[in-house]
Amino acid sequence: MIDLDPKVPDNWRHLVGSWPLGLPATVPPKTRFDVNRWIFFSPNTIYFKDESSAATLLDESGVEQDHLSNVQSAAKRLLSTNQNQVEAPLFQYGYKRASPTRGMEYILDFDLGGKRIR
């Protein structure tokens, strides 16, 4: 991408209709059921996973628990690199959503023991 920077025209923002490049712009939802909702989860519970349940406990051996554990461990490895020097980040809660064009997206909140990372 950096090598292509000199070849990109100055007004590229006006030429590109969406981000990330190459993906079509999202279509405005027609009803509330067309919106990709963010699903809130804590270490042992998923809240409002679907329209009919307020809270669902995660099974210790369930697929959902394994999936969220893998995401959390990948984030912990990223936080524990030499640059950040966070020894034991503690997972607090997170949000996830599935997008047909972008895949899974996550927002995770960790307790870093008072340390700020940007």
C-alpha positions as CSV (number, residue, x, y, z in Angstrom):
1,M,0.0,0.0,0.0
2,I,2.8,2.4,0.9
3,D,4.5,1.7,-2.5
4,L,1.3,2.6,-4.3
5,D,0.9,6.0,-2.5
6,P,2.7,8.1,-5.1
7,K,0.5,6.6,-7.9
8,V,-2.8,7.5,-6.1
9,P,-4.4,10.7,-7.3
10,D,-4.7,13.6,-4.9
11,N,-8.5,13.6,-4.9
12,W,-8.7,9.8,-4.2
13,R,-11.2,10.4,-1.3
14,H,-13.8,11.6,-3.8
15,L,-13.2,8.7,-6.2
16,V,-13.6,6.0,-3.5
17,G,-17.2,5.4,-2.3
18,S,-16.4,3.1,0.6
19,W,-13.9,1.8,3.1
20,P,-12.1,-0.5,3.0
21,L,-11.1,-0.2,-0.6
22,G,-12.6,-2.7,-2.9
23,L,-15.7,-3.4,-0.8
24,P,-19.0,-2.0,-1.9
25,A,-20.7,0.7,0.2
26,T,-23.2,-0.6,2.7
27,V,-26.8,-0.4,1.8
28,P,-29.0,1.6,4.2
29,P,-31.2,-0.8,6.2
30,K,-34.9,-0.8,5.2
31,T,-36.1,-2.2,8.6
32,R,-34.6,-2.7,12.0
33,F,-34.0,-6.4,11.2
34,D,-31.6,-5.4,8.4
35,V,-29.2,-3.7,10.9
36,N,-26.1,-5.7,11.9
37,R,-26.3,-5.4,15.7
38,W,-23.4,-5.4,18.1
39,I,-23.8,-8.3,20.6
40,F,-22.5,-7.5,24.1
41,F,-20.7,-10.3,26.0
42,S,-18.9,-10.7,29.3
43,P,-16.6,-13.6,30.3
44,N,-19.5,-15.9,31.0
45,T,-22.6,-14.4,29.4
46,I,-23.9,-13.2,26.0
47,Y,-26.6,-10.5,26.2
48,F,-29.3,-10.1,23.6
49,K,-27.9,-12.7,21.2
50,D,-31.2,-12.8,19.4
51,E,-34.6,-11.2,19.6
52,S,-36.1,-13.7,22.1
53,S,-33.4,-13.9,24.8
54,A,-32.0,-11.3,27.2
55,A,-29.0,-13.2,28.5
56,T,-27.5,-16.6,27.6
57,L,-24.9,-18.3,29.7
58,L,-21.8,-19.6,27.9
59,D,-21.2,-23.3,28.2
60,E,-17.7,-24.3,29.3
61,S,-17.4,-26.7,26.4
62,G,-19.5,-24.8,23.9
63,V,-18.5,-23.6,20.5
64,E,-19.3,-19.9,21.3
65,Q,-17.1,-20.1,24.4
66,D,-14.2,-21.6,22.4
67,H,-14.6,-18.9,19.7
68,L,-14.6,-16.0,22.2
69,S,-11.7,-17.5,24.2
70,N,-9.6,-17.6,21.0
71,V,-10.4,-14.0,20.2
72,Q,-9.5,-13.0,23.8
73,S,-6.3,-14.9,23.8
74,A,-5.2,-13.4,20.5
75,A,-5.9,-9.9,21.9
76,K,-3.9,-10.8,25.1
77,R,-1.0,-11.9,23.0
78,L,-1.1,-8.6,21.1
79,L,-1.2,-6.7,24.4
80,S,1.7,-8.7,25.8
81,T,4.2,-7.9,23.1
82,N,7.5,-6.2,24.0
83,Q,6.2,-2.8,22.9
84,N,3.2,-2.7,25.2
85,Q,4.7,-4.6,28.2
86,V,1.3,-5.4,29.7
87,E,1.9,-8.5,31.9
88,A,-1.6,-9.8,32.6
89,P,-4.5,-8.0,30.8
90,L,-7.8,-8.9,32.4
91,F,-10.8,-9.3,30.0
92,Q,-13.8,-7.2,31.2
93,Y,-16.4,-7.3,28.4
94,G,-16.7,-7.0,24.6
95,Y,-18.9,-6.5,21.6
96,K,-19.1,-8.5,18.4
97,R,-21.0,-8.4,15.1
98,A,-21.0,-10.3,11.9
99,S,-20.9,-8.4,8.7
100,P,-21.4,-10.2,5.3
101,T,-18.8,-8.0,3.6
102,R,-16.3,-7.4,6.4
103,G,-16.6,-10.6,8.5
104,M,-16.5,-10.6,12.3
105,E,-15.7,-7.4,14.1
106,Y,-14.8,-7.1,17.8
107,I,-14.5,-4.4,20.4
108,L,-12.8,-5.8,23.5
109,D,-12.3,-4.0,26.9
110,F,-9.4,-5.1,29.0
111,D,-8.2,-4.0,32.5
112,L,-4.5,-3.2,31.9
113,G,-3.7,-2.3,35.5
114,G,-3.8,1.5,35.0
115,K,-1.7,1.5,31.9
116,R,-2.8,3.4,28.8
117,I,-2.0,2.0,25.3
118,R,-2.7,3.8,22.1
